[in-house]
Amino acid sequence: MRPLIKPRGPFVFYLIALLLPPFKDWSGSLISGILGRSAYYSPPPLTGWHAVEVIFITFLYQFFFGNTLGEEVGWRGFALPRLQEKYSPLVTSFVIVLFWFPWHLPSKWANPDVIPYLYYALSFIPSSILLTWLYNRTHGSILVVGIAHVMANVSGKVLFPITDSSLLIGFIIAIILIFADHMWENRADEYALEHFRGQ
């Protein structure tokens, strides 16, 4: 439970986890608006105190009943460090997508929406790369990837429209992280995988 409860790594990565997902979606909606492109989904308008309540409750729900205590304990807490014992962060990110995307399909089938399946599938790729990068930069913090995962869902569900531009910006961010951090290199020894080794 230590990587989930105790913050690891510099505080700046927690700010990135908190702010980057909504910034990506806000930028995407702004660009789509300028280009005159319609959104796949637009959340209902929220104003004033009601907006604060909805965002806060959605964040708590996603954190405790879905993303952080649910998915991320498995994807980034269990699978990621073990895969990185053999593969590079980039390859590991793609391997997780192969399981992470199908995991979500029953939920999409049960709650149909207008977001195309191709868009939905592709969105997991930059998200997985970002979460891998955050995990490694904080030396194994499940808390930071949980926050980023939750904020991505909060942003897309209640804050900003879902657009093609948002997906494109997500890939641009992912490419920047890949090259800035040389994520194609296998560096299992460099990343102190405390959660895996029980340190």
Backbone bond lengths (Angstrom), bond angles and torsions (degrees), N, CA, C in turn:
res aa  C-N    CA-C-N  psi(-1)  N-CA   C-N-CA  omega(-1)  CA-C   N-CA-C  phi
1 M - - - 1.463 - - 1.528 112.64 -
2 R 1.339 117.42 -14.33 1.464 120.24 -174.16 1.531 113.18 -58.87
3 P 1.364 120.02 -44.70 1.466 119.43 -179.58 1.533 113.13 -66.64
4 L 1.336 115.92 -17.45 1.455 120.18 179.84 1.521 112.18 -88.49
5 I 1.318 116.45 -32.77 1.466 120.88 -173.41 1.517 111.98 -97.19
6 K 1.327 116.71 -44.02 1.462 120.39 -174.12 1.524 110.66 -92.08
7 P 1.346 118.35 121.52 1.469 120.10 178.04 1.525 111.21 -60.53
8 R 1.331 115.57 140.19 1.461 122.00 177.06 1.526 108.89 -125.13
9 G 1.304 115.40 151.57 1.449 120.24 175.57 1.516 112.87 76.94
10 P 1.338 116.62 174.76 1.463 121.93 -178.19 1.532 112.25 -62.29
11 F 1.311 115.45 148.64 1.464 122.54 -178.08 1.523 111.84 -63.24
12 V 1.347 117.34 -26.81 1.458 120.82 -177.11 1.523 111.79 -58.74
13 F 1.329 118.13 -31.31 1.462 120.40 -179.27 1.522 111.91 -71.35
14 Y 1.317 117.09 -27.12 1.463 120.70 175.69 1.529 109.96 -73.35
15 L 1.322 116.49 -34.00 1.468 120.03 174.38 1.526 110.03 -67.02
16 I 1.317 116.84 -40.92 1.461 120.69 177.28 1.524 110.06 -60.86
17 A 1.326 116.38 -45.06 1.465 120.92 179.60 1.521 111.47 -60.98
18 L 1.316 116.06 -36.63 1.463 121.44 -176.64 1.525 112.33 -78.38
19 L 1.331 117.26 -36.34 1.463 120.52 -169.39 1.530 114.70 -105.42
20 L 1.335 118.02 -28.69 1.467 119.34 -174.57 1.534 113.44 -64.46
21 P 1.341 120.09 -45.56 1.476 118.07 179.77 1.527 113.89 -58.50
22 P 1.342 119.47 -49.01 1.473 117.01 177.76 1.525 113.36 -66.79
23 F 1.331 117.94 -32.17 1.463 119.80 176.82 1.524 110.18 -63.61
24 K 1.320 116.81 -41.01 1.471 121.22 178.76 1.528 110.18 -60.62
25 D 1.329 116.68 -47.33 1.463 120.00 -177.85 1.530 111.79 -69.92
26 W 1.327 116.66 -37.45 1.460 119.76 177.08 1.525 110.71 -63.61
27 S 1.331 116.25 -44.59 1.462 120.45 178.70 1.524 110.68 -62.73
28 G 1.326 115.68 -41.77 1.462 119.84 179.01 1.513 112.70 -62.63
29 S 1.330 116.14 -42.29 1.471 119.04 179.53 1.522 110.81 -68.04
30 L 1.333 116.65 -35.69 1.464 120.79 178.51 1.525 110.64 -64.70
31 I 1.329 116.54 -47.18 1.467 120.87 179.96 1.519 110.80 -64.30
32 S 1.326 117.30 -42.75 1.467 120.63 179.39 1.523 110.89 -63.16
33 G 1.331 116.23 -37.56 1.452 119.66 177.63 1.514 111.69 -64.54
34 I 1.323 116.49 -41.99 1.470 120.77 179.11 1.536 110.71 -64.23
35 L 1.332 116.04 -38.93 1.465 120.62 -178.89 1.522 112.76 -81.31
36 G 1.327 116.64 -7.78 1.460 120.30 179.70 1.510 113.91 76.14
37 R 1.324 116.84 24.08 1.468 120.99 -179.98 1.520 109.15 -94.95
38 S 1.319 115.63 137.45 1.455 120.43 -178.09 1.521 110.64 -80.70
39 A 1.310 115.88 155.83 1.463 121.98 179.47 1.528 110.20 -88.01
40 Y 1.326 115.98 152.87 1.455 120.11 173.68 1.526 110.57 -71.14
41 Y 1.321 114.63 -36.22 1.467 120.13 -178.27 1.515 108.85 -150.17
42 S 1.327 116.32 136.74 1.463 121.40 175.97 1.524 108.73 -125.72
43 P 1.318 117.17 125.09 1.468 119.58 179.55 1.519 110.47 -67.60
44 P 1.324 116.95 154.40 1.469 119.49 177.47 1.522 110.20 -62.30
45 P 1.327 117.67 146.86 1.468 120.39 -178.77 1.524 112.08 -63.24
46 L 1.324 115.67 136.85 1.456 121.81 178.90 1.524 108.52 -125.96
47 T 1.312 116.21 136.13 1.454 119.87 178.92 1.519 110.59 -138.46
48 G 1.314 114.82 156.06 1.461 121.41 171.97 1.512 114.23 61.03
49 W 1.330 114.15 -146.75 1.460 121.15 -176.37 1.513 112.20 -64.02
50 H 1.343 115.99 -31.87 1.465 119.56 179.02 1.526 110.64 -61.02
51 A 1.328 117.30 -38.38 1.458 120.98 178.52 1.520 110.72 -62.71
52 V 1.332 116.47 -43.56 1.466 121.00 178.95 1.524 110.18 -61.21
53 E 1.323 116.58 -43.79 1.472 120.56 -179.58 1.519 111.26 -62.03
54 V 1.331 116.63 -47.63 1.467 120.71 -177.46 1.523 110.77 -63.50
55 I 1.326 117.25 -45.38 1.467 120.70 179.99 1.520 110.63 -62.84
56 F 1.319 116.92 -44.67 1.460 121.41 -177.84 1.527 111.58 -65.10
57 I 1.326 116.17 -45.86 1.470 119.95 -179.27 1.523 110.69 -66.96
58 T 1.334 116.73 -41.01 1.465 119.88 178.11 1.523 110.70 -62.51
59 F 1.333 116.43 -42.19 1.464 120.50 178.50 1.528 110.70 -60.40
60 L 1.331 117.52 -48.20 1.462 121.30 -178.76 1.522 111.33 -63.11
61 Y 1.323 115.87 -42.79 1.465 119.29 -179.83 1.528 110.78 -62.64
62 Q 1.337 115.61 -48.20 1.459 119.38 179.86 1.526 111.41 -62.94
63 F 1.331 116.36 -37.49 1.458 120.44 -177.07 1.527 111.40 -68.14
64 F 1.325 117.63 -49.28 1.458 121.17 -171.87 1.526 114.11 -89.57
65 F 1.334 118.27 -28.86 1.459 119.35 -173.89 1.521 113.63 -113.65
66 G 1.321 117.32 -0.08 1.453 118.00 -178.38 1.497 113.63 -137.19
67 N 1.313 116.05 -83.39 1.454 120.12 -165.19 1.522 114.76 -74.01
68 T 1.320 118.39 -58.51 1.468 120.06 -170.89 1.516 112.17 -72.80
69 L 1.318 117.90 -55.85 1.460 120.65 -177.81 1.522 112.00 -80.18
70 G 1.316 116.88 -11.69 1.453 120.12 179.11 1.511 111.90 -102.70
71 E 1.332 115.93 -84.77 1.458 120.49 -174.10 1.522 114.36 -63.23
72 E 1.324 117.54 -49.08 1.457 119.64 -169.00 1.522 113.90 -67.75
73 V 1.307 117.21 -25.10 1.469 119.19 173.95 1.524 109.65 -62.48
74 G 1.337 116.12 -32.10 1.459 120.19 178.96 1.514 113.33 -87.20
75 W 1.337 116.66 -53.73 1.466 119.82 -174.12 1.520 112.36 -66.34
76 R 1.319 116.40 -57.06 1.461 119.56 -176.83 1.524 112.81 -93.69
77 G 1.328 117.78 -27.15 1.458 119.70 -179.63 1.519 113.45 -78.80
78 F 1.329 116.59 -36.11 1.468 120.65 -176.93 1.531 112.31 -106.75
79 A 1.336 116.97 -56.52 1.464 120.32 -172.19 1.527 113.23 -72.02
80 L 1.316 117.45 -45.19 1.468 120.75 -173.48 1.530 113.64 -57.85
81 P 1.329 120.13 -53.13 1.472 118.21 -178.08 1.515 112.72 -64.06
82 R 1.321 117.75 -32.82 1.458 120.19 -179.67 1.524 111.40 -71.85
83 L 1.324 116.96 -40.04 1.459 120.11 177.40 1.525 111.00 -66.07
84 Q 1.328 116.79 -35.60 1.458 120.06 -178.62 1.526 112.64 -73.71
85 E 1.305 117.07 -8.11 1.459 119.86 170.91 1.529 110.83 -69.31
86 K 1.350 116.20 -20.82 1.462 120.49 -177.94 1.522 113.26 -118.81
87 Y 1.338 116.24 -32.47 1.456 119.59 -171.63 1.527 111.68 -120.94
88 S 1.320 115.07 164.54 1.458 120.94 177.47 1.524 109.91 -70.27
89 P 1.335 117.81 161.84 1.467 120.08 176.07 1.525 113.01 -56.97
90 L 1.337 117.47 -36.25 1.459 120.43 -178.96 1.525 110.97 -68.12
91 V 1.325 116.87 -48.56 1.459 120.21 178.99 1.529 109.93 -63.05
92 T 1.317 116.98 -41.64 1.462 121.07 178.23 1.524 111.17 -58.52
93 S 1.327 116.58 -41.91 1.466 120.78 179.52 1.518 111.19 -60.03
94 F 1.344 116.97 -41.69 1.460 120.90 179.25 1.526 111.55 -69.84
95 V 1.320 117.40 -38.67 1.469 120.54 178.77 1.526 110.10 -61.76
96 I 1.317 117.10 -43.14 1.464 120.26 179.51 1.522 111.12 -63.47
97 V 1.354 117.23 -37.65 1.462 120.38 178.28 1.522 111.20 -59.13
98 L 1.336 117.08 -35.81 1.457 121.16 -178.68 1.528 111.85 -61.15
99 F 1.314 116.88 -24.33 1.463 121.10 177.90 1.528 111.65 -105.39
100 W 1.310 116.19 -33.33 1.467 122.11 -176.01 1.529 111.70 -66.23
101 F 1.340 116.60 -43.41 1.459 119.85 179.55 1.533 112.16 -64.92
102 P 1.330 120.51 -52.37 1.469 119.15 178.57 1.532 113.04 -59.58
103 W 1.333 116.26 -30.40 1.468 120.24 178.09 1.533 110.94 -57.17
104 H 1.334 116.53 -33.87 1.462 121.43 -176.76 1.528 113.67 -87.28
105 L 1.324 118.06 -12.74 1.458 119.64 -175.21 1.527 113.87 -60.43
106 P 1.347 120.42 -43.31 1.475 118.22 177.81 1.520 113.38 -57.51
107 S 1.338 116.29 -35.88 1.464 119.36 177.89 1.525 110.95 -66.02
108 K 1.330 116.58 -39.99 1.471 120.09 178.70 1.521 111.03 -68.23
109 W 1.331 116.88 -38.07 1.460 119.89 177.11 1.531 111.58 -65.34
110 A 1.323 115.76 -38.26 1.463 120.21 -179.02 1.532 112.25 -73.49
111 N 1.344 116.14 -26.05 1.464 121.37 -179.45 1.523 108.98 -128.46
112 P 1.327 117.50 74.23 1.474 120.14 -175.35 1.528 111.49 -59.54
113 D 1.327 115.18 142.72 1.456 120.61 175.39 1.525 108.67 -139.99
114 V 1.325 115.55 -178.01 1.469 119.85 -174.46 1.525 112.52 -91.48
115 I 1.319 117.44 0.53 1.462 120.16 -179.55 1.534 108.93 -73.82
116 P 1.331 118.24 122.16 1.470 120.68 -177.89 1.534 111.92 -60.38
117 Y 1.322 115.66 148.62 1.457 120.05 -179.19 1.522 111.74 -62.59
118 L 1.342 117.66 -35.67 1.463 119.78 179.83 1.522 110.16 -64.36
119 Y 1.321 116.80 -45.11 1.468 120.64 177.15 1.524 109.47 -59.66
120 Y 1.325 115.59 -46.40 1.463 121.11 -178.14 1.524 110.86 -59.35
121 A 1.329 116.51 -45.76 1.467 120.83 -178.98 1.525 111.17 -65.42
122 L 1.326 116.87 -45.67 1.462 120.51 -177.84 1.523 112.28 -64.68
123 S 1.330 117.46 -30.34 1.465 120.16 -176.93 1.523 112.72 -64.36
124 F 1.328 117.42 -21.06 1.460 119.91 -179.87 1.528 112.02 -73.11
125 I 1.324 117.48 -24.06 1.466 120.09 -176.08 1.528 111.84 -67.75
126 P 1.342 120.13 -57.76 1.476 118.39 178.64 1.526 112.60 -64.03
127 S 1.330 117.09 -31.66 1.463 119.33 178.12 1.522 111.30 -64.42
128 S 1.327 116.42 -42.51 1.457 120.60 179.74 1.525 111.31 -64.99
129 I 1.323 116.80 -39.96 1.466 120.80 179.28 1.524 110.39 -65.05
130 L 1.330 117.09 -44.23 1.465 120.68 177.98 1.519 111.80 -60.92
131 L 1.324 117.21 -44.07 1.463 120.31 -177.64 1.528 111.30 -68.61
132 T 1.325 116.99 -37.27 1.466 120.05 175.09 1.521 110.60 -62.23
133 W 1.328 115.89 -44.36 1.464 121.00 179.35 1.525 111.05 -60.93
134 L 1.315 117.54 -45.55 1.469 121.25 179.32 1.528 111.11 -63.32
135 Y 1.319 116.20 -42.55 1.466 120.65 179.71 1.531 110.85 -60.03
136 N 1.317 116.01 -46.67 1.458 119.81 -178.00 1.521 112.42 -70.62
137 R 1.309 116.68 -38.22 1.463 120.60 -179.43 1.529 112.28 -67.38
138 T 1.319 116.83 -24.18 1.469 120.58 178.55 1.532 111.26 -104.09
139 H 1.318 116.73 12.58 1.467 122.38 177.89 1.525 112.17 56.59
140 G 1.322 114.99 44.13 1.460 118.99 170.62 1.510 116.12 98.13
141 S 1.317 118.96 31.28 1.459 120.56 179.08 1.529 110.81 -85.00
142 I 1.326 115.99 116.18 1.462 120.20 172.62 1.524 109.44 -75.88
143 L 1.322 116.07 -27.72 1.457 120.65 -179.76 1.525 111.22 -61.38
144 V 1.323 117.89 -44.99 1.462 120.31 -176.29 1.528 111.46 -68.72
145 V 1.338 117.71 -38.87 1.468 118.71 178.65 1.526 110.20 -71.52
146 G 1.332 116.29 -32.04 1.459 119.59 176.14 1.521 111.34 -63.78
147 I 1.318 116.77 -42.95 1.465 120.97 178.69 1.530 110.45 -62.36
148 A 1.331 116.76 -44.61 1.465 120.22 179.69 1.524 111.05 -63.43
149 H 1.315 117.49 -41.86 1.464 122.46 179.20 1.528 110.33 -63.25
150 V 1.313 115.69 -46.21 1.462 120.31 179.53 1.529 110.95 -62.04
151 M 1.328 117.01 -45.54 1.460 120.27 -178.22 1.528 111.55 -65.07
152 A 1.327 117.85 -32.95 1.458 120.28 175.92 1.521 110.48 -63.20
153 N 1.334 116.53 -41.42 1.460 120.33 179.50 1.524 111.88 -71.47
154 V 1.326 116.47 -42.20 1.459 119.74 177.75 1.526 110.20 -61.14
155 S 1.320 116.34 -43.33 1.457 120.88 -178.84 1.525 111.30 -61.80
156 G 1.330 116.01 -46.94 1.461 119.74 -176.90 1.515 114.51 -75.90
157 K 1.321 117.15 -23.00 1.468 120.33 -177.27 1.519 112.96 -91.49
158 V 1.338 117.59 -37.64 1.463 118.53 -170.94 1.528 115.02 -129.15
159 L 1.334 118.82 -9.08 1.464 118.96 -174.22 1.522 114.02 -107.16
160 F 1.337 117.61 -55.55 1.461 120.36 -169.95 1.534 111.27 -130.44
161 P 1.329 116.44 154.54 1.470 120.27 176.72 1.525 111.57 -64.26
162 I 1.308 115.19 154.14 1.462 121.86 175.41 1.522 107.98 -95.32
163 T 1.322 116.35 118.72 1.463 121.19 -173.35 1.523 111.14 -132.92
164 D 1.349 115.02 164.71 1.466 120.59 174.13 1.527 110.96 -61.29
165 S 1.321 116.46 -36.93 1.466 120.56 -177.81 1.520 111.22 -64.21
166 S 1.319 116.86 -36.15 1.464 120.61 178.37 1.526 110.70 -62.90
167 L 1.328 116.21 -42.36 1.463 120.23 178.17 1.523 110.62 -64.02
168 L 1.332 116.48 -42.32 1.469 120.70 179.27 1.527 110.86 -62.38
169 I 1.325 117.17 -43.96 1.465 120.74 178.12 1.526 110.00 -62.48
170 G 1.329 117.09 -38.31 1.460 120.62 176.91 1.515 111.96 -58.80
171 F 1.330 117.15 -42.03 1.466 120.82 178.17 1.526 111.33 -69.00
172 I 1.330 117.17 -37.02 1.466 119.80 177.57 1.520 110.20 -62.85
173 I 1.333 116.56 -44.60 1.471 120.55 176.98 1.519 110.54 -59.90
174 A 1.333 116.59 -44.31 1.461 120.79 -179.58 1.530 111.44 -61.23
175 I 1.314 116.98 -43.82 1.469 121.20 179.40 1.531 110.56 -62.60
176 I 1.324 116.46 -41.76 1.467 120.09 177.56 1.526 110.53 -60.17
177 L 1.329 117.03 -44.42 1.468 120.85 -179.94 1.525 111.27 -65.05
178 I 1.328 116.37 -40.31 1.466 120.54 -179.80 1.524 110.78 -58.90
179 F 1.329 116.51 -48.18 1.461 120.34 -176.68 1.526 111.93 -76.73
180 A 1.326 117.10 -36.56 1.466 119.76 -179.19 1.518 111.40 -67.06
181 D 1.326 116.71 -32.64 1.467 120.66 -175.32 1.529 113.03 -108.95
182 H 1.336 117.10 4.62 1.467 121.23 -179.07 1.534 110.45 50.28
183 M 1.305 115.63 53.75 1.462 120.34 -172.45 1.528 113.56 -70.65
184 W 1.321 117.82 -7.12 1.461 120.76 176.22 1.533 111.68 -80.94
185 E 1.334 117.13 -11.04 1.465 120.70 -178.72 1.528 110.50 -85.44
186 N 1.301 115.77 138.45 1.460 120.94 176.47 1.529 108.93 -84.83
187 R 1.343 115.89 110.40 1.462 120.62 -175.41 1.520 110.72 -132.24
188 A 1.313 115.15 52.05 1.460 119.42 -177.51 1.527 111.86 -60.53
189 D 1.338 117.43 -36.15 1.457 120.26 -179.02 1.521 111.70 -73.32
190 E 1.338 116.07 -32.01 1.463 119.36 -179.36 1.521 111.10 -68.91
191 Y 1.349 116.22 -42.76 1.459 119.70 177.18 1.527 107.84 -79.52
192 A 1.309 117.21 112.85 1.464 120.91 178.78 1.516 107.82 -73.02
193 L 1.319 116.16 98.32 1.465 120.39 -174.88 1.530 109.33 -82.73
194 E 1.318 115.74 74.50 1.465 121.79 -173.93 1.511 112.06 -60.12
195 H 1.332 116.15 -38.80 1.453 117.85 -176.22 1.520 111.20 -65.02
196 F 1.329 116.27 -37.64 1.462 120.58 -178.01 1.522 110.70 -72.90
197 R 1.330 116.72 -39.71 1.457 120.37 -175.40 1.526 112.81 -91.05
198 G 1.326 117.03 -3.34 1.465 120.64 176.38 1.502 114.69 73.33
199 Q 1.354 117.93 24.22 1.462 121.27 -178.82 1.520 110.19 -86.11
